[in-house]
Amino acid sequence: MSVYEYLPAEIARLGVTRKAAGLVLGQVHTHARLSREREERAREGPAEILNLSELLIAMWERVEWERIAHVMTEQQMPVYVPGQDPRVGRREEQRMQRVALDVAAAKQHGGAPAEMLRHRVYRIVAQRAGPPGGGEPRLTVHMMASSLGEGAHRAWTVYGRPGGLYQQGAYRITSVEQVLPEPGELL
């Protein structure tokens, strides 16, 4: 059985926490405002097919920026220090408990050791095949995978089968990009 080392919401929150480290309250408020704007743009865009979406990612990040601003105000932090934020430690403990429970469940079900997956979240955009620049509608999905190639493969496996969404409109995958954590950011 496969066990995710980090879930998408955990990756989003951890990314925000790392970006916030060392920032003053005004900078955190700026990031919170920018994340609210990103969330609004995602709300106005086309709805995505799966539960994991641009809107959901934007919401997780907005909530975390606002939470950090609240913690800084409440604790009168001149700069944000994740080690002084009690929720950061609790979340890591909860993540470790989740992983331990998932590993134990994997052992009970199959007897084999659990495979620890360190996946990323990728945005996969597909567009109708045809002449470029025709304003063809795009389909965007977010998938967890270990690489760009696997993200595209998983999207095609789900939507490219006969009768699937990509086949119905003669779509082709035009781009795959890592969105969580941001490229270059290590977990």
SVG drawing of the C-alpha trace seen along z (x, -y; Angstrom):
<svg xmlns="http://www.w3.org/2000/svg" viewBox="-17 -47 32 57">
<polyline fill="none" stroke="black" stroke-width="0.4" points="0.0,0.0 1.2,-3.5 1.4,-6.2 1.8,-9.9 4.5,-11.5 2.7,-14.9 -0.8,-15.6 -1.6,-18.6 -2.9,-20.8 0.2,-20.0 2.4,-21.0 0.5,-24.2 0.7,-25.2 4.3,-24.2 5.2,-26.3 3.5,-29.4 5.1,-28.8 8.6,-28.7 7.9,-31.8 6.6,-33.7 9.7,-32.9 11.5,-36.2 8.8,-38.5 7.4,-41.4 3.6,-41.7 3.2,-44.2 4.8,-41.8 2.6,-39.0 -0.5,-41.2 0.7,-41.8 1.0,-38.1 -2.4,-37.5 -3.9,-40.2 -2.2,-38.7 -3.4,-35.2 -7.0,-36.6 -6.6,-38.0 -5.4,-34.7 -8.3,-32.9 -10.7,-35.4 -9.1,-34.8 -9.5,-31.0 -13.2,-31.5 -13.8,-33.4 -12.0,-30.9 -13.5,-27.7 -14.3,-25.0 -12.0,-22.0 -13.0,-18.4 -11.4,-17.0 -11.4,-17.9 -7.8,-19.0 -8.0,-22.4 -6.4,-25.8 -9.2,-27.2 -8.6,-24.8 -4.8,-25.4 -5.4,-29.2 -7.8,-28.8 -5.3,-26.7 -2.6,-29.3 -4.9,-32.3 -6.1,-30.7 -2.5,-30.0 -1.3,-33.6 -4.2,-35.0 -3.6,-32.6 0.1,-33.6 -0.9,-37.3 -3.3,-36.6 -0.6,-34.7 1.9,-37.5 -0.6,-40.0 -1.7,-37.9 1.8,-37.0 3.2,-40.4 6.0,-38.9 8.2,-41.5 9.0,-38.9 7.5,-35.5 9.4,-32.6 7.8,-29.2 9.3,-27.8 7.3,-30.2 4.1,-29.3 2.5,-26.5 0.3,-25.2 3.4,-24.5 4.7,-21.9 1.2,-20.4 0.7,-20.0 4.0,-18.2 3.0,-15.9 -0.4,-15.2 1.3,-14.5 3.7,-12.0 0.7,-10.3 -1.2,-10.1 1.8,-8.6 2.3,-6.1 -1.4,-5.1 -1.2,-4.7 1.9,-2.6 0.3,-0.4 -2.9,0.0 -0.7,1.0 1.0,3.7 -2.4,5.0 -3.9,5.2 -1.0,6.6 1.7,7.6 4.2,5.8 6.0,2.7 4.3,-0.6 5.7,-2.5 6.3,-6.1 5.4,-8.5 6.9,-11.9 4.6,-13.3 4.2,-16.9 1.1,-18.6 1.1,-19.3 -1.2,-21.4 -2.0,-19.7 -3.6,-21.8 -5.1,-20.1 -6.4,-21.9 -8.5,-20.8 -6.3,-19.6 -6.5,-21.9 -5.0,-25.0 -3.3,-27.1 -4.8,-30.5 -8.4,-29.5 -9.4,-30.2 -10.1,-26.5 -11.4,-25.7 -8.8,-24.4 -9.2,-21.7 -7.1,-22.1 -6.6,-19.4 -4.3,-19.1 -2.8,-15.7 -0.4,-14.3 2.6,-12.5 6.3,-12.0 7.4,-13.8 6.1,-16.0 6.0,-13.0 4.1,-10.9 1.6,-13.8 0.9,-13.9 0.7,-10.1 -1.8,-10.0 -4.0,-12.7 -4.0,-10.9 -4.7,-7.5 -7.8,-9.1 -9.1,-11.3 -7.6,-9.8 -9.3,-6.4 -12.0,-5.8 -15.0,-7.8 -12.9,-9.9 -13.0,-13.7 -9.8,-14.2 -11.1,-11.8 -14.5,-13.4 -13.2,-16.7 -10.0,-15.5 -7.8,-17.2 -4.1,-17.0 -2.0,-17.9 -0.2,-21.2 1.5,-21.9 2.4,-20.3 3.9,-22.4 4.7,-21.8 2.6,-24.0 3.1,-22.5 5.6,-22.9 6.8,-25.7 9.6,-24.6 12.9,-24.7 11.3,-24.5 12.4,-21.4 10.4,-19.4"/>
</svg>
